[in-house]
């Protein structure tokens, strides 16, 4: 069969449940894997994302025992009994407690799986229903050798459970979240970079949950990271420096010229720009610096490459420096400083300073 007739919702038309399932399939996102391309009506199945992705999340009982609790939520499950049979929407409207089978004896380890499974007697089996269930794994001689059991053909994986010898309770540390998420066509899909689909349709966008990055599919069949515009942070000098010591780099007080604190972006790059009026007329070699130091995500001492400097004169200038290979997510503090080689506030000055710190997306 090619065209499926009658189309859904045609007046006086009669059609099978598959047609309604295909309507749902038409609204969900493209799976993004090569294995699914021979079946163009197939979708990316998975759980509906939510705040902190709490839908259909497996967790331990308040007092751990041989059960797990699955929260309420929606899951979209594609029929894999045959190609192009459409997608089921399955709903759990309250916490569901599932029993985990007793552990084995000494030297017996296994990996169980919590799944949402669809059974449709039209295509396979003898019942028509969906279930939240625990599929028991086979025993292995070590925890590392335990593998997932064979799963029902029409299911969405929720969690892996590690079961050790003589274990009497499933605690949070033995529950490993294995959910995939699915969104409407055109929606931004939350997914870890380790399991992201590699073949996005042009314009399909992913949010990489572990990297805090957006990725978009391109016409050439490749992916690229979406560049975000991050706002710079700026502080201004509010008071003159005392210039009462020589030959030493001195921090401005937080009142005189506040430091800037930023979170290192995913690129690991931050640009620092300092601007100021500097002068020193003490002697032909006397110098004044407006500079900064970095702490937190990295430690950087003042240097020529990050300073506005004048010797025996007056200057109004700025200096930029790009910091790279920083650890994303860490806090970086940029503290403005002053320095004079000789003289005092009577013959030297640092004023009208600006410190701009730009995270690079």
Secondary structure as GFF3:
##gff-version 3
##sequence-region A 1 361
A	DSSP	alpha_helix	17	27	.	.	.	ID=ss1
A	DSSP	three_ten_helix	34	36	.	.	.	ID=ss2
A	DSSP	beta_strand	46	48	.	.	.	ID=ss3
A	DSSP	three_ten_helix	51	53	.	.	.	ID=ss4
A	DSSP	beta_strand	58	60	.	.	.	ID=ss5
A	DSSP	beta_strand	67	70	.	.	.	ID=ss6
A	DSSP	beta_strand	73	78	.	.	.	ID=ss7
A	DSSP	beta_strand	87	92	.	.	.	ID=ss8
A	DSSP	beta_strand	96	99	.	.	.	ID=ss9
A	DSSP	beta_strand	110	119	.	.	.	ID=ss10
A	DSSP	beta_strand	129	135	.	.	.	ID=ss11
A	DSSP	beta_strand	155	163	.	.	.	ID=ss12
A	DSSP	three_ten_helix	172	174	.	.	.	ID=ss13
A	DSSP	beta_strand	175	177	.	.	.	ID=ss14
A	DSSP	beta_strand	181	182	.	.	.	ID=ss15
A	DSSP	beta_strand	189	191	.	.	.	ID=ss16
A	DSSP	three_ten_helix	193	195	.	.	.	ID=ss17
A	DSSP	beta_strand	205	208	.	.	.	ID=ss18
A	DSSP	beta_strand	213	217	.	.	.	ID=ss19
A	DSSP	beta_strand	223	225	.	.	.	ID=ss20
A	DSSP	beta_strand	233	236	.	.	.	ID=ss21
A	DSSP	beta_strand	250	251	.	.	.	ID=ss22
A	DSSP	beta_strand	260	263	.	.	.	ID=ss23
A	DSSP	beta_strand	269	280	.	.	.	ID=ss24
A	DSSP	beta_strand	287	296	.	.	.	ID=ss25
A	DSSP	three_ten_helix	304	306	.	.	.	ID=ss26
A	DSSP	beta_strand	308	311	.	.	.	ID=ss27
A	DSSP	beta_strand	313	323	.	.	.	ID=ss28
A	DSSP	beta_strand	331	340	.	.	.	ID=ss29
A	DSSP	beta_strand	348	360	.	.	.	ID=ss30
###
